[in-house]
Amino acid sequence: MPMSSWRYLAFFLLPILGLLEQTLASATSATSATPVPPLTVLPSGNWNGIDGNWSSFWLTVGTPPQPVLVFISTASNQPWVVSPDGCSPSDPGTCYSSRGLNFNSNSSATWVPNTINPGGEFALEVESSLGLTGNGDYGNDTILLGSPGSGSPSLSSQVLATIATHDFWLGLFGLNPAPTNFSSKTEPAPSYMSNLKSQGHIPSLSYGYTAGAYYRNGGGANGGGVLGNLTLGGYEESLFVPNNLTVDFATSGDDLTVDVNAITVKSPGGTSQVVSSPSSSFPAFIDSSVPYLYLPTSICQKFEEAIGISYDSESELYLLTDAQHTALVNRNASVVFTLTNSTSKAMVNITLPYAAFDWWAEYPLVQNSTRYFPLKRATDNSQITLGRAFLQEAYLIADYERSQFSIHQRNWTTFYPTSNPTTIFPLNNPAPLPSSKSKISTPVIAAIVLAILTSIALTLCLSIFILHRVHQRKQTPGRSNTVSTFASTSRSLSKKESFRSAPSSPLPLPFISSKDKSDKRSKHVSNAPSELSFFDKGTNSVLLTPSNRSLVSLNIGKAIGSPNLTLNPQYNNSGVSISRNPSQSNAADTSVRRRERKKLKRFMN
């Protein structure tokens, strides 16, 4: 097949291939722009603690993997696990199981101790303002947030502290994505949360969390209870009651700080007692690392009056006698926290039933198990904290990309999520607009691709068939040189192009002189009908198509001096004829005809 034929075949196919490429590129771009879904972290199914029954989570550390139980910390930026030194011979035999098992770094092939300090020992500062202290032996190891084989991501060389102090009975998993700075001479070590995002396991530095409620769903003692829920990079919309309160992170360092506008104790009979009014509102830090509510001493004293509890100075707890407990159960009062932000334009109520405060304190907090109310006296404003007890009835959404959080009443119409988690998009890739054009579905993409491929196949077959017929006509003697084209293409003719494949023209190529090519009046040659007209060798006539019978076309032929331009009768509806000047000699006629035939023959070949 001549090269010019392939050129015109490419002319048809290239636009179709371009459309296919754009469609696939658009689909690929839409797919690649979609962030990974949120990561749901399953709770362990256990209830742990010496200060209540709290829903714990598995953390698998080291090589070979050693599973341990931890609580979720909204304040810490590190994972902490109990070391073998966390239990001594003087502790009860159930110490290790009570503390959620332990991690032995000496048994891990992937443990790398921190060498900045001797032994990698650093002070645990996260809760130092609450008087909770201790030291941690720091290093790096492989950590999986979940139980072995759970399918959760496993990250190598993560910052980790092993602890022995009794101030934190179980280990913690920190949700704060801030890095750890061990020394001014070394680079800060990234947090587990930030590594989850950078390695593509979560879409953003954000989470949704509620602590779980042992007393709900028939109670944990009866096989019920509602476990905690943790979603990284998003939240569970079905687990909370929406509100319009959004709080900006505090700049003082305690990022999850909310204003407590009022606290009210409500009884089922309708009576209410205000223990904190808007005139004495105060900021409080939301921190699930600890179980207690640390409130100003004056407000604690109003609680004592409102619900009939008493403070034990030795244990620094509100211990309950059996009589006090019975009276509180019979009263079945609830505590309502009215929260707001610095602008006070929006407020939300978080209601906690008495069951959320009905807990037992155990060794080493007290020598013998005793009922207590999880309220603590804050010695100054830096200690005011809404701890894990508060998050039993609240759902917290924290977005570290936008430095904002929201707090919601837990929705108890459902105990567990009823839909897929909602994604919190990263700041540099906001949520797509709700438009039908924002994403092309997979079936639609497949249909488009199939249609384009079908068009390519049909075009290819049709083009090959036409070019094959043209090639046969060229090689077969006695065939007419008249060719019908299927498209009207506006493009200038070139002497080097194949005449049969050229865009249509009202006159055959041998009658276009160099003068005509430079004459603006002859530019309409390229804007021609779709049917070609060729010089008939047998009659020395120009065979004009029905759509090209104008005198203008005829005059073009005459002006060039074409020989014996007599219209073929089958096209001469107007009866117009043009012949050459009879004064010209027959010899000249013969010479002209011979030259023109040679020109046409050279061009056709």
Secondary structure by P-SEA (a helix, b strand, c coil): ccaaaaaaaaaacaaaaaaaaaaaaaaaaaaaaccccbbbbbccccccccccbbbbbbbbbcccbbbbbbbbbccccbbbbbccccccccccccccccccccccccccccccccccccccccccccccccccccccbbbbbbbbccccccccccccccbbbbbccccccbbbbbcccccccccccccccccaaaaaaaacccccccbbbbcccccccccccccbbbbbbbbccccccccccccccccccccccccccccccbbbbbcccbbbbbcccccbbbbbbbccccccccccaaaaaaaaaacccccccccccccccaaaaaaaaaabbbbbbbbbcccccbbbbbbbccccccccccccccccbbbbccbbbbcccccccccccccccbbbbbbccccccccccccccccccccccccccccccccccccccccccaaaaaaaaaaaaaaaaaaaaaaaaaaaaaaaaaaccccccbbbbccccbbbbbccccccccccccccccccccccccccccccccccccbbbbbcccccccccccccccaaaaaaaaaacccccccccccccccbbbbccccccaaaaaaaaaaaaaaaaaaac
